[in-house]
């Protein structure tokens, strides 16, 4: 979706919050930034313990990337990172209990149950 530059950041925040709510990820404090970042349309930094998230939308895309800019898709992509973030943190942890992985997996499965439509006979 092509969005004019002045409204791009506002639209990105709106779409991110809509996906955040849809995915049931409402327990986080979200901060948004619109600043230059390298080699990405956006980035997300998650402090899982503090339940704080910083989402950064790239304010200076290279000219070659501008035709591929998709604010809606980028917001969705970053929220999916938030959705799987706990499992990612656990996978990178040196000390993790089996129960922690099972809880994170069950949390993700429950959210996906809400998002994926049921097949009716």
Beta strands, then each sheet from edge to edge (+ up, - down):
strand 1: 29-35
strand 2: 42-47
strand 3: 52-58
sheet 1: 1+ 3+ 2-
end
